[in-house]
Amino acid sequence: MAGANDDCLFEETTKEFVRYCSSLLAHKDRDVLPFPPHELPTIGRILFTNLRRGGYCTVALNGRTPWEPRGVYYEMCRLAARNGARIERDFLLPYRHLKNDPLLQEHLQLDRDAGISANVRFVGDLLANATLPPLDSIEFGVWDDTLACKSIYDARTGLVAEYRVSQRGEDINLLRNVATLLRAAPLITGDDEHHLEEPMLITAPVAHALAPVLCRGDYVATEDCSWYHGIWQYLRVLNMVSTPTWHAAFYLAAIADALREKPGRILISGAADYSTLAHVAWGCEIAQPPQPCVIDVVDLCETPLLLCRWYAKYVGADVQTHQRDILTYAGPEPYRLIVTDAFLTRFESDGRRKVLNAWQRQLAPGGRVITTVRLEPELKGTFALATADQANAFRSRAFQAAMRWQEFLPISPGELANEAQRYAERMTSFSVRTDDELRQAFAESGFDPVHITNVTVPGEMSTTVYAEVVATRP
């Protein structure tokens, strides 16, 4: 038998329940209805049973999160299409390689059999270039030109928090405009080429989870580099850090040219992930004639080496990884090429000289180093480090970019932004001041000739000049 105190507790809880129900009804007065995620089948039954003309909708794919193509919501949509509704569905892919997802192929066939106009579109450039207006989500539907439905994500968890249904004109017009932008995105067909496209949405969560376990220090941080390797691929997805992709045309042309003259074994010296490996593998493929390359990857940390082994299996490349210091590493034979990206900026001047000497020793006569080096003409002191304002700005940019990508990332924008700030605060770059200084350093280690071209790239904290270098051992 309940006592007085029990009655009081229930009454107080009842009051809170009434307040909660009143808050939901207040949404209705604003022509907006929030539904919890588990109510999606209910939304589908009501929406598609009463649909008269049709509509446009999207599905965002990330290559990891499974869904049920035969779920109630989608089956009710197909039933409406069979009953005459004109429905268009765009599957939005941030990377073209996701076109082979078996659930996507099943869903496409089911939709098309039901009479839905189903297309697959590449939206990576729209996300990267911030072309779309600020949105809660790019997963939405506009129905009968009178109703807008969209997913609302929790920025802390990265999961769908609710589905929101609105009949407000401003919501409908906004999503119509977004639909126009999305319809202009390139269609993805079975013939699309994506040789150099890196599957970072698949491996970024792996690196993030394993870095705290595998990282034991490298050239960036001698004791613990997990703050670097753990967030690196997420920052690459957002195009916020320096990688070979900022110099792709240079790397591919230089690698193909070197292999055309004389093929041979290739060394990758330092690897934040598999990006340099991807460029080397593609450079071997586009060389004339294409070259069956044997590639060694050397790094102090196991995390990027694990990613390289995964990528090698993914593309079928002949790759060996070595958890060694490049200064003491000795390969099985002299190398035709040494390829690395921004590796020299991990070392102060004396360390750079030792690395250059090691490269010269590891190359065969006529072998080449292909690399990039950050230049800082105005550098005061021996290294560049982000200011507090730059680190805060980097965090803010990461959060805004992650919000655009939130449907595709298993990490919340807030967590990503926090780790991005930690990266900005800790990353140290021992930049070279001028290309003349860089050319002299290569020459003093026995390289001749040394070809250098300066290019401007977006940079991490600000616009930055990099030297693209091809240096030959006589």
Secondary structure, DSSP 8 states (H G I E B T S, - for coil): ---HHHHHHHHHHHHHHHHHHHHHHHHHHTTEEEE-GGGHHHHHHHHHHH-SSEEEEEEE--SSS---TTSHHHHHHHHHHHTT-EEEEEEEESSGGGGG-HHHHHHHHHHHHTT-EEEEEE-HHHHHTT-S---S-S-EEEETTTEEEEEEE-TTT-SEEEEEEE--HHHHHHHHHHHHHHHTS-B--TT---TT---HHHHHHHHHHHHHHH----SS-SS--HHHHHHHHHHHHTT-S--GGGGHHHHHHHHHHHHHH----EEEE--SSSHHHHHHHHHHHHSSS----EEEEEES-HHHHHHHHHHHHHHT-EEEEEES-TTT---SS-EEEEE-SS-GGGS-HHHHHHHHHHHHHHEEEEEEEEEEEEE-TT--SS-EE--HHHHHHHHHHHHHHHHHTGGG-SS-HHHHHHHHHHHHHH-EE--BS-HHHHHHHHHHTT--SEEEEEEEE--SSS-EEEEEEEEE--
